[in-house]
Each structure stands twice: as structure tokens, then as C-alpha cells.
């Protein structure tokens, strides 16, 4: 199995202790969201699919990895809570 790509310059601890990843949160304004939505609709894909593609392109350019596998967690909830997700539930 190929080694996982990383953007970190540090190695994982040898003792196997879990460390939390760095996280970044962005909030898009209404105009940017509308433009992305229109772009996605014109290409018959979801905004979530476009975001996943952007992440894959970014990781490919930064790591020069020949092959990448990019995924996301899915929320297994139904009802109004599920309406706030960006991908299928």
C-alpha cells in the first residue's frame, strides 16, 4: 500500500499517540456561494463534488503524488439535521 501523502513537515509520533490534526474553517459569502452553485449546476455536479475536486488538485500540486484518494465523512442522519450537509446523507 502506498504511503499516505501529507502536507506536514513533521513525522507522526513513534509511540503511536494520537495527535489532533490542524483544522481550517472558511465561510463563503453569499455572492461566492451563488457563483459556485451556478458553476456546479452548469456542469451538473454538486458544490461538494467541486470542493472535493479542488482539494484533490491542491494536494496533487503540493505533493506531486502520482495517485491520490480523497474522501469525506458522511453524516448518517435523517430529517432537518441532514439538510445542513454538503454531500449525500
C-alpha positions, 0 to 999 in steps of 0.5 A: 500500500502506498504511503499516505501523502501529507502536507506536514513537515513533521513525522507522526509520533513513534509511540503511536499517540494520537495527535489532533490534526490542524483544522481550517474553517472558511465561510463563503459569502453569499455572492461566492456561494451563488457563483459556485452553485451556478458553476456546479449546476452548469456542469451538473455536479454538486458544490461538494463534488467541486470542493472535493475536486479542488482539494484533490488538485491542491494536494496533487500540486503540493505533493506531486503524488502520482495517485491520490484518494480523497474522501469525506465523512458522511453524516448518517442522519435523517430529517432537518439535521441532514439538510445542513450537509454538503454531500449525500446523507 
